[in-house]
Amino acid sequence: MARRRQRSQATAPTSSGAAVRTEVAQVAARLMAEDDIHDFGEAKARAAADLGVRGRNGLPRNDEIEAELRNYQALFQADEQPRWLAQKRRIALEVMQLLLQFRPRLTGAVLRGTAAAATEISLHLFADPPERVASFLYDRHIPWTLDAWEGRFGGDRLFELPMYRIHPDGQPVRLIVFPEAAPREAPRSPVDGRPMARASAEELAELLEREPG
């Protein structure tokens, strides 16, 4: 496994704006790959602080950070990251097959292919009332905890939805429950602001079949 790169010193940058933008994106990507940070905003703020960058002007977009994350994983985690990803996708498929009655959809970094070692699997379910999911898990003796998830939809509409956490094979899985009559439009992606990509169990199975090894 490649050694982790040293953190940049928190000194005021002297390079051009474009170079600073790239450097912040690279440091934020490393934080997401290595330091169990999953939120782009948190990673960006930490990177800017590490580099002594003040203000929000000129900071990288989230899609620029994800592009650097892919580069980092290809350079420094080329052996282990594909194994993490494949394992998470296999566990996601098992959970989705168990929860087929709730029309599960895989989303997030596990679907996009940028999952880090500690990344949670994110599944979208559809149930009315959402407590049906809790009853389903309870009847099968699957421990769960209840939390809330806030999603952004078109027009900057914010909705808070119930989220159940389970841990099959020690892997954290988030089950975000949407109403049965939820709009066809998916929540906005934190990466590019577009509707999130979502995959059914069948689509995930096809993706796993195409993966090498």
N, C-alpha and C positions, 0 to 999 in steps of 0.2 A: 504494500500500500504506500502510495506516495506520501511524503511528509507534508504536513500542513505548512502553508506559507506564513511568514511572520506578519503580524498585524502592522499596518502602516502607522507611523507615528502621527499623533494628533498635532500637526503643525499646519499653519496656514498655507494653502497651496499657492504656488507661484506660476503655475502653468496656465495655458489658455483655458477659456471657458469650456470648449469642447473636450479638452483633455481631462479637465476636472470632472465633467459629466461622466466620461467613460470610467475614470478611476472610482468615482462613487458607485457606479453600477457594478464594477468588478468587486469592490469590497462588500457591497450589499449581497452580491451573489455568493461570495465565499461564506458570509454569515449564514445565509439560508442553507447552504450545502453542509456546513460543518457545525454550526452552533445552535441547532434546534430552534431557529427562528423561521416561522412560516408566513408571517405577515409582511407584505411588501413595504408598507409604510414604516413598520418598526425597523426592518432591515435598512431601509433608506436613511432613516433618522440616525441609527447607530453608525452607519458608514460615514455620513456627513460629520458626525461628532468626532469620530476617529481621525478624520482627515482635516479637521478644523474648518470645515466649510460651513458658512453661516448664511441663513436665509434660504428660501425655497426656490428662488429663481435659478434656472440652469440645472436643477437636479434632474436625474434621468427619469424617464417614464418607466412604469412597471414592466412593459414589454421589453424594454432595453435591458432591465435587470434580469428578466427570465432568459433572454438571449445569452447574457454573460453566464448565467447559471448553467445553461446547457454546455457552454464552452468549458467552464470549470469542471463539470462532471466528466466531460470527455477527456480532459487532460489529467485530472488528479484522482478521479474515481472510476476510471474506465473498467476496472475489474469488478468492484463491489457494487456500484450503483445499479447496473443492469440486474444483478441478483436480487437486490432489495426490491426493485421495481417489479420483477417477475413474481416474487413471493407475495407482494401486496396485491397484485392483480389476481393471483390464484385464490388468495383468501377472499378478495372482493367477490369473485365469481361464486365461491361456495356460499357466502352470505346471501348474495343475490338470488341464487337458486332456492335457498331456504325461504326467502321472503318474496317469492314470485307473485303472490296474491296482491302485494302492494306496489306492483309495477316499478321495481327498483331501477335506478339509473346511476351509473358511476360517473363522477365528475371530479374536478380538481386536478391536483398535481399527479395523482396516480394515473389518471387518464391521459393527461398531457405528456407524461413521461419524464417529469422533472422531480419526482418524489425523492426526498432525502431519507436517511435511515429512520428518523423519528416522525415522518409525515403520517398523519392520520388518513385512513381511507374515508372518503366522503361519498355517501349514497343519498340520493333523493328518493323518498317514498311518497305514496299518495294514499291517504286514509281519512275517513270521516267516521267518528271523531278520531283524533290522533291517538287517543288512548287505546284504540284497537291494536296498535303496534306494541304497546306495553303489555296488554293482555296476551298477545301472541308470544312474546318473549317469556312472560311469566309462566305460561302453560308448558313451555319447553325447558324450564329451569335455566334460562339464560340470564345471568345477572346484568343489570343495566343501571345507569344513572341518567337523570333527566337534567337537561340544560336548555339553553335557548340559542338560536342562531338568527342573525339579522342579515337579510338579503336585500340587495338593491335591484329594482326593476326599472323598466323604461320610464322616462320622465322623472328620474331620481326618486321614485317611490320606494320607501323603506317598509319592509314587513318583518316582524319578528315571528319566528316559527319554532315549534318544539323540536328538540334534538335529543335523541337517545344515544348514549355511548355504550358500546359493548366491546369486549376484548377477546375475540376468538383467537386461539393460539397465541395469546399475548399481544396481538396486534390491535391497537385502538381503531375502532370503526365508528364513524359518526352517521347516525340515521336521522336525516333532516326530513320532517314530515310535512308535506304540502296537503292542502285540501283536495279532495277528489276532483272538484270543479275548478282547480287552479288553471290560470291562463296557460295556453300552449307555450308562451314565451318563457324561456328559462331566465333565472336571475342573471344579472350582469356579472361578467367575469372581472375579477380584480386585476387581471393582466392587461386587457385591452378595452374593457368597458362594453364589449359586445355580449350577446347572450352566451351563457356558458355552454360549452360542448358537453353533451351527455350521451352515455352509451348504455344500451340495454344489455342484459345478460348474454343474449345471443351475439350481439356485436362484440362484447368483451371476449367471449369464447373464440370468435373468429380472430380477434387480435392476438390472443395467446397462441393460437395455432400458427400464426405467421412469424412469431418471435423465434429467433435462432436458439437452438439448444433445448 
